[in-house]
Amino acid sequence: MAKSKKKVEVVFLACEETGDLNYTIRRKTGGEKLKLSKYCPRLRKHTLHVEKKKR
């Protein structure tokens, strides 16, 4: 039997302070937007990054 393909989307994590798209992640579709504290190389410190789709 063939395995069913899971729906996965590529999203970017953008720094809230600079707006830079620093990280890419693959996640399942749906759910609420991610908000993670990640390292921002431009500011050289950890800042809040939010999920953003590149269009």
C-alpha positions in Angstrom: 0.0 0.0 0.0 1.1 3.5 -0.7 1.8 5.9 2.1 -0.3 9.0 2.3 1.6 12.3 1.9 1.4 14.6 4.8 0.7 18.3 4.1 3.8 20.3 5.0 4.4 24.0 4.3 7.6 26.0 4.4 7.4 29.1 6.6 9.9 31.8 7.6 10.6 33.2 11.0 10.9 37.0 10.8 12.5 39.2 13.5 9.9 41.6 15.0 12.5 44.3 15.5 14.3 44.3 12.1 11.9 42.4 9.9 14.6 40.1 8.6 13.7 36.6 7.6 16.4 34.7 9.5 15.0 31.1 9.7 13.1 28.7 7.6 11.1 25.8 9.0 8.8 23.1 7.7 5.7 22.5 9.6 2.2 21.0 9.2 -0.5 23.2 7.8 -3.0 24.8 10.1 -2.6 25.8 13.7 -1.7 29.2 15.1 1.3 31.2 14.2 4.6 30.5 15.9 6.3 33.0 18.1 9.7 32.0 19.2 12.7 33.7 20.8 15.6 33.2 18.4 19.0 34.8 17.7 19.0 37.8 15.4 22.5 38.1 13.7 22.0 41.8 12.8 21.2 42.8 16.4 23.5 40.1 17.9 20.9 39.2 20.6 17.8 37.0 21.0 14.6 38.6 19.9 11.0 37.5 19.3 10.5 35.9 15.8 7.1 35.4 14.3 6.0 33.1 11.5 5.6 34.7 8.1 4.8 33.2 4.7 6.9 34.4 1.8 4.7 35.3 -1.2 
